[in-house]
């Protein structure tokens, strides 16, 4: 190999190795108008489960809001060493607040995040502020588990929130762009399997038009399992 070619390869290798993810905020700080420990009882229930049998390190942890919490068959559907730690109708600040107790202590190989409530509380929160919260979550994970594979599941197209779909679409795109700039990080898009034509498919939701029925979770399994379950 010519010397110039070797130098170029070494230069590229150094540049890739030095690449750093940008954790800079896009917007002003957002302060929750609710208590971050409002789901403390659910966290204590997880800890009671762990006291009986602690999941082995190196598994898969699901974290986030009620769409994960209600996925009671996640372990069976996805296969493998799944620990489901979705809780309440949580938001990203709450996932961060409980990060040590619901994610990091398990030393997972894979972390899957789904959290869609940030922009639907009583206090307005912009897509940029939701992005900032997810970036902060990622930064905290990277401090402790730099090689963990992370997945962000796109905010789903819920009929009850369809009138604010442009905000959801923007949030998904902002986070997707960030994920694509980060190492060991991927974006899982569940929108295509949840639409009928150009609108949400009502047949995959329960009566509240927000949470999914078994068909909804079957479709999520079709999308998520091949990604999370791959070597």
FIFIKOL-91092 format. One record per residue (C-alpha): residue number from 0; z, y, x. Coordinates in pm, 1 decimal. Layout:
N
+-----+----------+----------+----------+
: num :       up :    north :     east :
+-----+----------+----------+----------+
: NUM :        Z :        Y :        X :
...
+-----+----------+----------+----------+
END
This chain:
231
+-----+----------+----------+----------+
: num :       up :    north :     east :
+-----+----------+----------+----------+
:   0 :      0.0 :      0.0 :      0.0 :
:   1 :    -84.2 :    346.6 :    127.8 :
:   2 :    205.3 :    568.0 :    226.4 :
:   3 :    112.9 :    831.7 :    -34.6 :
:   4 :    123.7 :    571.1 :   -312.1 :
:   5 :    464.2 :    446.9 :   -200.7 :
:   6 :    601.3 :    800.4 :   -191.4 :
:   7 :    472.1 :    864.4 :   -544.5 :
:   8 :    639.8 :    547.9 :   -678.3 :
:   9 :    968.4 :    640.7 :   -509.1 :
:  10 :    944.3 :    994.6 :   -649.5 :
:  11 :    889.5 :    867.6 :  -1003.4 :
:  12 :   1179.7 :    627.4 :   -965.8 :
:  13 :   1412.0 :    906.6 :   -851.3 :
:  14 :   1302.5 :   1133.8 :  -1136.2 :
:  15 :   1361.8 :    864.3 :  -1397.6 :
:  16 :   1699.2 :    783.4 :  -1246.6 :
:  17 :   1801.1 :   1149.6 :  -1250.9 :
:  18 :   1692.2 :   1211.1 :  -1610.6 :
:  19 :   1978.6 :   1345.3 :  -1816.3 :
:  20 :   2005.2 :   1363.3 :  -2192.2 :
:  21 :   2044.5 :   1712.7 :  -2334.4 :
:  22 :   2369.9 :   1729.0 :  -2531.5 :
:  23 :   2343.1 :   2101.7 :  -2599.7 :
:  24 :   2420.1 :   2216.6 :  -2954.1 :
:  25 :   2143.3 :   2359.8 :  -3170.6 :
:  26 :   2361.2 :   2559.5 :  -3408.9 :
:  27 :   2700.0 :   2720.4 :  -3461.3 :
:  28 :   3007.0 :   2499.1 :  -3479.4 :
:  29 :   3084.8 :   2350.2 :  -3819.6 :
:  30 :   3446.3 :   2295.8 :  -3925.3 :
:  31 :   3520.0 :   2031.9 :  -4193.6 :
:  32 :   3682.6 :   2148.1 :  -4516.1 :
:  33 :   3850.2 :   1807.8 :  -4557.4 :
:  34 :   4104.0 :   1607.3 :  -4363.1 :
:  35 :   3948.6 :   1386.2 :  -4097.7 :
:  36 :   4210.9 :   1117.0 :  -4160.5 :
:  37 :   4150.9 :   1086.9 :  -4535.3 :
:  38 :   4036.9 :    725.2 :  -4489.1 :
:  39 :   4328.9 :    626.2 :  -4267.9 :
:  40 :   4426.6 :    334.6 :  -4492.5 :
:  41 :   4084.4 :    175.7 :  -4443.6 :
:  42 :   4119.1 :    208.0 :  -4066.7 :
:  43 :   4461.4 :     47.1 :  -4081.5 :
:  44 :   4308.5 :   -239.3 :  -4280.8 :
:  45 :   4056.6 :   -291.7 :  -3999.7 :
:  46 :   4340.5 :   -297.6 :  -3749.8 :
:  47 :   4523.6 :   -556.3 :  -3956.7 :
:  48 :   4209.4 :   -774.1 :  -3943.2 :
:  49 :   4190.9 :   -725.6 :  -3567.9 :
:  50 :   4554.9 :   -827.0 :  -3529.0 :
:  51 :   4466.3 :  -1162.1 :  -3682.9 :
:  52 :   4144.5 :  -1208.9 :  -3486.6 :
:  53 :   4002.7 :   -954.6 :  -3245.9 :
:  54 :   3621.0 :   -956.0 :  -3221.1 :
:  55 :   3496.7 :  -1058.6 :  -2878.3 :
:  56 :   3352.2 :   -787.3 :  -2651.2 :
:  57 :   2975.3 :   -757.5 :  -2628.1 :
:  58 :   2899.1 :   -780.1 :  -2998.6 :
:  59 :   2735.4 :   -552.2 :  -3254.2 :
:  60 :   2935.7 :   -281.0 :  -3431.5 :
:  61 :   2814.1 :   -110.0 :  -3748.5 :
:  62 :   2974.6 :    229.0 :  -3800.4 :
:  63 :   2929.0 :    502.0 :  -4056.0 :
:  64 :   2959.1 :    557.5 :  -4426.8 :
:  65 :   2967.0 :    363.2 :  -4752.2 :
:  66 :   2617.6 :    214.9 :  -4728.3 :
:  67 :   2757.8 :      9.1 :  -4441.2 :
:  68 :   3099.0 :    -31.7 :  -4606.0 :
:  69 :   2938.6 :   -189.8 :  -4912.8 :
:  70 :   2722.0 :   -417.1 :  -4699.1 :
:  71 :   2967.1 :   -703.0 :  -4732.9 :
:  72 :   2705.8 :   -960.3 :  -4631.6 :
:  73 :   2599.5 :   -776.0 :  -4316.9 :
:  74 :   2723.0 :  -1046.9 :  -4083.3 :
:  75 :   2536.4 :  -1316.2 :  -4276.2 :
:  76 :   2225.1 :  -1103.2 :  -4329.0 :
:  77 :   2187.6 :   -983.0 :  -3971.4 :
:  78 :   2329.4 :  -1286.5 :  -3792.8 :
:  79 :   2514.6 :  -1280.5 :  -3464.0 :
:  80 :   2848.8 :  -1121.2 :  -3371.9 :
:  81 :   2855.9 :   -839.0 :  -3629.4 :
:  82 :   3165.9 :   -623.2 :  -3678.0 :
:  83 :   3120.0 :   -393.9 :  -3978.5 :
:  84 :   3334.4 :    -82.0 :  -3950.0 :
:  85 :   3169.7 :    136.7 :  -4211.4 :
:  86 :   3440.5 :    323.9 :  -4401.0 :
:  87 :   3488.1 :    550.7 :  -4699.2 :
:  88 :   3219.0 :    800.2 :  -4773.2 :
:  89 :   3257.9 :    909.2 :  -4414.5 :
:  90 :   3081.9 :   1183.6 :  -4222.3 :
:  91 :   2994.9 :   1207.4 :  -3854.2 :
:  92 :   3307.4 :   1413.7 :  -3771.8 :
:  93 :   3514.9 :   1130.1 :  -3919.2 :
:  94 :   3322.4 :    865.1 :  -3726.7 :
:  95 :   3397.6 :   1069.4 :  -3412.5 :
:  96 :   3764.3 :   1106.6 :  -3509.6 :
:  97 :   3802.6 :    729.3 :  -3542.0 :
:  98 :   3561.6 :    635.4 :  -3263.1 :
:  99 :   3823.4 :    473.0 :  -3042.0 :
: 100 :   3975.0 :    269.5 :  -3324.0 :
: 101 :   3654.4 :    159.7 :  -3497.0 :
: 102 :   3394.4 :    130.5 :  -3220.7 :
: 103 :   3489.5 :    175.7 :  -2856.8 :
: 104 :   3783.0 :    -64.2 :  -2847.3 :
: 105 :   3546.5 :   -352.8 :  -2924.9 :
: 106 :   3336.1 :   -281.0 :  -2614.3 :
: 107 :   3017.3 :   -356.3 :  -2808.9 :
: 108 :   2679.8 :   -420.8 :  -2655.1 :
: 109 :   2510.8 :   -264.4 :  -2959.2 :
: 110 :   2622.7 :     20.4 :  -3186.6 :
: 111 :   2440.8 :     89.5 :  -3514.2 :
: 112 :   2511.6 :    418.6 :  -3691.9 :
: 113 :   2442.4 :    508.2 :  -4053.2 :
: 114 :   2604.6 :    822.1 :  -4192.5 :
: 115 :   2442.9 :   1025.2 :  -4470.6 :
: 116 :   2715.4 :   1240.0 :  -4627.0 :
: 117 :   2739.7 :   1530.0 :  -4382.9 :
: 118 :   2508.1 :   1760.7 :  -4577.6 :
: 119 :   2627.9 :   1673.4 :  -4926.0 :
: 120 :   2984.6 :   1800.0 :  -4932.6 :
: 121 :   3120.8 :   2113.1 :  -5096.5 :
: 122 :   3069.7 :   2316.2 :  -4777.8 :
: 123 :   2712.2 :   2371.9 :  -4664.6 :
: 124 :   2605.3 :   2196.4 :  -4346.8 :
: 125 :   2260.4 :   2243.9 :  -4200.6 :
: 126 :   2034.8 :   1974.6 :  -4053.7 :
: 127 :   2094.8 :   2134.2 :  -3713.7 :
: 128 :   2472.5 :   2105.0 :  -3753.0 :
: 129 :   2438.1 :   1741.5 :  -3855.5 :
: 130 :   2221.1 :   1689.0 :  -3548.2 :
: 131 :   2490.5 :   1848.1 :  -3332.6 :
: 132 :   2751.3 :   1608.9 :  -3469.6 :
: 133 :   2535.3 :   1307.1 :  -3390.7 :
: 134 :   2465.5 :   1436.0 :  -3041.0 :
: 135 :   2839.7 :   1474.4 :  -2983.8 :
: 136 :   2899.3 :   1121.4 :  -3109.3 :
: 137 :   2639.9 :    994.6 :  -2862.7 :
: 138 :   2794.7 :   1191.3 :  -2577.0 :
: 139 :   3136.4 :   1039.3 :  -2644.8 :
: 140 :   2993.7 :    688.8 :  -2658.6 :
: 141 :   2808.4 :    743.4 :  -2331.7 :
: 142 :   3128.5 :    853.6 :  -2156.8 :
: 143 :   3285.4 :    514.2 :  -2218.9 :
: 144 :   2991.8 :    279.8 :  -2274.5 :
: 145 :   2695.1 :    424.5 :  -2084.6 :
: 146 :   2485.6 :    107.9 :  -2114.6 :
: 147 :   2552.4 :     31.2 :  -2481.2 :
: 148 :   2238.4 :     13.9 :  -2693.6 :
: 149 :   2261.5 :    261.3 :  -2981.2 :
: 150 :   2061.0 :    266.8 :  -3301.8 :
: 151 :   2046.7 :    545.0 :  -3558.9 :
: 152 :   1942.0 :    430.8 :  -3906.7 :
: 153 :   1750.6 :    705.8 :  -4085.1 :
: 154 :   1917.7 :    876.7 :  -4378.6 :
: 155 :   1778.0 :    696.9 :  -4681.6 :
: 156 :   1576.8 :    850.8 :  -4967.4 :
: 157 :   1839.8 :    837.1 :  -5242.5 :
: 158 :   1727.9 :    934.6 :  -5595.4 :
: 159 :   2049.5 :   1130.1 :  -5656.5 :
: 160 :   1973.2 :   1349.2 :  -5355.2 :
: 161 :   1595.8 :   1363.7 :  -5382.5 :
: 162 :   1598.8 :   1734.1 :  -5469.1 :
: 163 :   1725.3 :   1797.6 :  -5115.2 :
: 164 :   1485.9 :   1560.0 :  -4945.5 :
: 165 :   1339.0 :   1828.5 :  -4718.9 :
: 166 :   1680.2 :   1874.2 :  -4556.6 :
: 167 :   1713.4 :   1499.0 :  -4512.8 :
: 168 :   1365.2 :   1471.6 :  -4364.9 :
: 169 :   1441.8 :   1752.5 :  -4119.8 :
: 170 :   1771.4 :   1592.6 :  -4016.2 :
: 171 :   1601.0 :   1259.4 :  -3958.5 :
: 172 :   1330.6 :   1421.3 :  -3746.1 :
: 173 :   1575.7 :   1620.6 :  -3534.5 :
: 174 :   1783.8 :   1312.5 :  -3461.5 :
: 175 :   1475.6 :   1100.0 :  -3403.9 :
: 176 :   1352.4 :   1344.2 :  -3139.7 :
: 177 :   1692.2 :   1333.7 :  -2968.8 :
: 178 :   1710.7 :    954.3 :  -2981.1 :
: 179 :   1367.3 :    925.5 :  -2822.1 :
: 180 :   1488.7 :   1139.8 :  -2530.9 :
: 181 :   1793.9 :    923.3 :  -2464.7 :
: 182 :   1825.4 :    596.5 :  -2279.4 :
: 183 :   1935.1 :    280.2 :  -2457.7 :
: 184 :   1879.5 :    449.3 :  -2791.3 :
: 185 :   1640.1 :    377.5 :  -3079.4 :
: 186 :   1565.1 :    504.9 :  -3428.2 :
: 187 :   1542.2 :    267.6 :  -3725.1 :
: 188 :   1335.0 :    405.1 :  -4012.0 :
: 189 :   1429.3 :    259.0 :  -4352.1 :
: 190 :   1228.4 :    509.3 :  -4559.4 :
: 191 :    906.0 :    307.7 :  -4592.7 :
: 192 :   1077.5 :      7.4 :  -4754.5 :
: 193 :   1274.1 :    225.7 :  -4998.2 :
: 194 :    986.3 :    416.7 :  -5150.5 :
: 195 :    759.7 :    334.4 :  -5440.1 :
: 196 :    456.3 :    549.7 :  -5397.3 :
: 197 :    591.5 :    884.0 :  -5282.4 :
: 198 :    933.7 :    861.0 :  -5449.8 :
: 199 :   1248.4 :    651.6 :  -5408.7 :
: 200 :   1221.7 :    303.4 :  -5558.5 :
: 201 :   1493.0 :    305.2 :  -5824.6 :
: 202 :   1498.1 :    -74.9 :  -5835.5 :
: 203 :   1690.3 :    -92.2 :  -5505.7 :
: 204 :   1977.2 :    131.8 :  -5620.3 :
: 205 :   2277.7 :     79.6 :  -5845.8 :
: 206 :   2355.9 :    311.5 :  -6138.8 :
: 207 :   2483.7 :    598.6 :  -5923.3 :
: 208 :   2133.0 :    629.6 :  -5768.9 :
: 209 :   2296.1 :    658.1 :  -5427.4 :
: 210 :   2421.1 :    316.8 :  -5322.7 :
: 211 :   2204.4 :      8.2 :  -5291.1 :
: 212 :   2200.4 :   -321.4 :  -5475.8 :
: 213 :   2126.6 :   -661.1 :  -5320.7 :
: 214 :   1754.1 :   -589.6 :  -5315.4 :
: 215 :   1817.1 :   -270.7 :  -5121.1 :
: 216 :   2017.7 :   -457.7 :  -4860.9 :
: 217 :   1752.1 :   -729.7 :  -4846.4 :
: 218 :   1498.4 :   -464.1 :  -4752.2 :
: 219 :   1733.6 :   -314.1 :  -4495.4 :
: 220 :   1776.9 :   -660.8 :  -4346.8 :
: 221 :   1400.0 :   -697.0 :  -4316.1 :
: 222 :   1387.3 :   -378.1 :  -4109.7 :
: 223 :   1712.4 :   -390.0 :  -3912.2 :
: 224 :   1750.5 :   -756.7 :  -3823.8 :
: 225 :   1436.0 :   -789.9 :  -3607.8 :
: 226 :   1542.8 :   -481.0 :  -3408.8 :
: 227 :   1917.3 :   -533.4 :  -3369.6 :
: 228 :   1880.4 :   -906.8 :  -3327.8 :
: 229 :   1620.7 :   -898.8 :  -3052.1 :
: 230 :   1731.6 :   -986.5 :  -2695.5 :
+-----+----------+----------+----------+
END
